[in-house]
């Protein structure tokens, strides 16, 4: 009986160690850079971080084939738009600076979540463009209420939205 109890305790101890290891491994992957900036952005931090992770994997030097740049993969025209809107000096060369990119990306995400109150719709606009999503919302094939997308016709955008929402759930759980 005594050795059985020891084995049980050892098993529980090893399971606890494994759980802690997994917990910290997940938290290491689901990082939170520029926390003060993100927390004051007016957007749920878990959403901002989920976009960063999905867009660049936290690579400040990331650049897409389409020309999106930096941590939050901003197109120069989008960054210029948000700078004009928020009265920030636009400097394209700074789009690879993490703090500058995170600031503009968070502000753009806030703008989109205000314009498109359904989070998945705002995320679709972040990926495909707000003009494209506005057109989808007017089309009965894609939206029945003008706010929610029934389906997303761009496979890349659909994949992006699902990925960000999945990452957001993980952020919400671990933080």
Long-range contacts (C-beta under 8 A, 24 or more apart in sequence): 23-174, 26-170, 26-174, 27-174, 30-167, 30-170, 30-171, 30-174, 30-175, 31-58, 32-175, 33-58, 33-71, 33-98, 33-102, 34-98, 34-99, 34-102, 37-99, 37-102, 37-103, 37-106, 38-102, 38-106, 41-106, 41-107, 41-109, 41-110, 42-106, 42-110, 43-106, 43-109, 43-110, 43-113, 44-168, 45-171, 45-175, 46-168, 46-171, 46-172, 46-175, 47-109, 47-113, 47-119, 47-164, 47-168, 48-102, 48-105, 48-106, 48-109, 49-167, 49-171, 50-164, 50-165, 50-167, 50-168, 50-170, 50-171, 51-105, 51-109, 51-123, 51-126, 51-164, 52-102, 52-105, 53-167, 54-160, 54-163, 54-164, 54-167, 60-96, 60-97, 60-98, 60-101, 61-96, 69-95, 69-96, 69-101, 70-95, 70-96, 70-97, 70-98, 70-101, 70-105, 71-98, 71-101, 71-102, 71-105, 72-101, 72-102, 72-104, 72-105, 72-106, 72-108, 72-109, 73-105, 74-101, 74-104, 74-105, 74-108, 78-108, 79-104, 79-108, 81-108, 82-107, 82-108, 82-111, 85-111, 116-147, 117-147, 118-147, 118-148, 118-149, 119-165, 120-148, 120-149, 120-161, 120-165, 121-147, 121-148, 121-149, 123-160, 123-161, 123-164, 123-165, 124-149, 124-152, 124-157, 124-160, 124-161, 126-160, 127-154, 127-156, 127-157, 127-160, 127-161, 128-152, 128-154, 128-157
